[in-house]
């Protein structure tokens, strides 16, 4: 398996599980993020962990999109003003952090979500009544994450502008601009593929040297039986 040291994984994963055993035992779940080889290795070791049974609750495939230097430059020239009826503002973490965490399927610990909202770039969209109707934040991995719009506000272009406004803050801070997009979301995935501001992370296809193929990442949630 090119690019992986299975021996290193088999050495490292038990150490990770042992160091975090008290947290895993308390919460009864663990989220892994990595390619298929990493996810399968965790699955294998969890079957032997603490004598309990563990199930893979979901295994969501994502692809990585990033912005090149030229795309970041083009982004800063792009108009991303909020559409009529919306304003873009910082998140009020004390008042809105619980809502964001509860609607984020990859959110694991409330206080970690709130800390990320406080110390890393985040943004929300408000309607003309001042109600939060969408948001985007920065994950612990340093990427644009948890882009969300309430269903009744979708399809108006606000999601795109919200995401790009958030990406501009990354550029201002000198951060890499990248995101994971679920392949099961054809609207966002297809829009990202077609967008001149995003580049899909690919590698050489070993079966066809003339083509590139995406490099998928998997979010896998394991829960104690």
Secondary structure as GFF3:
##gff-version 3
##sequence-region A 1 225
A	DSSP	alpha_helix	6	19	.	.	.	ID=ss1
A	DSSP	alpha_helix	21	27	.	.	.	ID=ss2
A	DSSP	beta_strand	29	34	.	.	.	ID=ss3
A	DSSP	alpha_helix	36	46	.	.	.	ID=ss4
A	DSSP	beta_strand	54	66	.	.	.	ID=ss5
A	DSSP	alpha_helix	69	77	.	.	.	ID=ss6
A	DSSP	beta_strand	87	89	.	.	.	ID=ss7
A	DSSP	alpha_helix	93	102	.	.	.	ID=ss8
A	DSSP	alpha_helix	110	119	.	.	.	ID=ss9
A	DSSP	beta_strand	123	126	.	.	.	ID=ss10
A	DSSP	beta_strand	132	138	.	.	.	ID=ss11
A	DSSP	beta_strand	144	149	.	.	.	ID=ss12
A	DSSP	three_ten_helix	151	153	.	.	.	ID=ss13
A	DSSP	alpha_helix	158	172	.	.	.	ID=ss14
A	DSSP	beta_strand	178	182	.	.	.	ID=ss15
A	DSSP	alpha_helix	186	194	.	.	.	ID=ss16
A	DSSP	beta_strand	199	200	.	.	.	ID=ss17
A	DSSP	beta_strand	202	205	.	.	.	ID=ss18
A	DSSP	beta_strand	208	214	.	.	.	ID=ss19
A	DSSP	beta_strand	217	224	.	.	.	ID=ss20
###
